[in-house]
Amino acid sequence: MKRRSVLYTVLALLLLLSFAACGTSAAPAPTAETPAEEPAPAEEPAPAEEPAPAEEPAPAEEQEERVFSNDGLRLTVPEEFDGQLLVETPENAPDGLLFSVTELASMEAAKEQGYDFDGSGWLFSIARIGEERLHELLCADMSGVSLFAADGQGNYYIFCHPTDVRYVRADSEKMAEDQEQWAALCDWAYGPAAERFLADNEGLTAETRGNSELDVLFARMAYQDDTVYTISTLAFGPLEPTGVDAHPYLERLMTGVRYEDSGRTEAPDGEYVVLDLPEEGRRFDFFLAEGGENTSREVWGDGEGYLFEAVFEDGETTASGIMEEWYEAIAAAQGYSAAGPGEASDDPMLGFWSEEIAGRGMIEIAEGTEPGSYVIQINWGNSAAEMYVWNMTAAADSDGRLVYHDGTLTIITFDEDGGESDALQYENGSGLFYLNGEGKLVWQDDTEDRGDSIFIRG
């Protein structure tokens, strides 16, 4: 009995060991017939997903613009100002008004405060005018008005704007709050508005005119008949503008150019063309020296001067070049020409001159021994027995006049036998000679205050 229980115990242990062996599976040892299995290759990591391309921002929607029309012309207002502006388009306005643009908020604020002010918030207007009206404007102060376009059919377009601030709000707080809005309107009004008008309307071309002191003067000379002036150089002295159409020269001096402060502290050296306005007591000198051809000097009777600079759009035209060309055309039309074989000298002063009224006086002007000097003798028959004789040396001043300060007067008396006696009346007399607009010689005697005497070619 005891031996049987031991046997059962041994069998139970063997059974337990067999169950344990079934729980593991050992790989068979490699042999020549069964080589070792190669390890499975490591799995390659999955490629990283490429990021989706960034979406391009949707294009901004084009702003819609408001277009206002009047008599076949268009004015474009940006969409950002929609609701902020009152755009008036009057029909057949007597002053040529086409468009008038005003900020509504300023209008309303002015009304709320009881302002009886027609113009609050006004930004600008565009008007169409004729040539005659343009000439009237150019001859005077054009504050608040500027020419900016023409259509080639005799019509001109002007941009009108206030010369004071038209921005109105109920109080200072509201003024500060809306300042940026008003500034944006002004930025558009004083630049892009007129430029876009020019681009939108076929047939218009840009055209500008200045309104400086010189611009106004040139306009008056061109369009008003009562402006008295002469032009002079050292060649022929002062000449009145007869025999030549002045308009082409004046238009060139007014178109495609602006006149501004020169910035120079001193005038250029050398010769210049003089535009003299005797009834106004002033003149303008246009310098000819290289580098100063666009510098001009305004000089008043008291000697006070102001320097201007002409800035031409083409970068080539010069103000003094136009003035010199104009002067030469006037001189040619009045019979002045450069000397040639058998011709008179190109110096208009030289030669013989006779007194215009009675012919009793005779002047001879000859070149002096010093460069730029002149020797002058005047013989004036006072009677059959008496001759007045003046002698002097002169030099040309900047206006082409011959000025002297050493004049002498001698009276020669003849007796019945043909003899003569000389009596010196004075020395160091002064005066000058110049050519008037008719090319006649004028003698201005400052010693005896005899008045101006006129001489013609002898």
Secondary structure, DSSP 8 states (H G I E B T S, - for coil): -HHHHHHHHHHHHHHHHHHHHHT--------SSS-------------------------------EEEEETTEEEEE-GGGTTTEEEE--SS-TT-EEEEEEEHHHHHHHHHTT---TTTTEEEEEEEEEHHHHHHHHTS--TTEEEEEE-SSSEEEEEE--SS-----SSHHHHHHTHHHHHHHHHHHTTHHHHHHHHHSTT-EE--B--SHHHHHHHHHHH-TT---EEE-TTT--B-S-SS--HHHHHHHHBSEEEEE---SS--SS-EEEEEEGGGTEEEEEE-STT-TTEEEEEETTS-EEEEEEEETTS---HHHHHHHHHHHHHHHTT-----TTS--S-TT-EEEEETTTS-EEEEEEE-SSTTEEEEEEEEEEETTEEEEEEEEEEE-TTS-EEEEEEEEEEEEE-TTS-EEEEEEEEEEEEEEEE-TTS-EEEEETTTT-EEEEEEE-
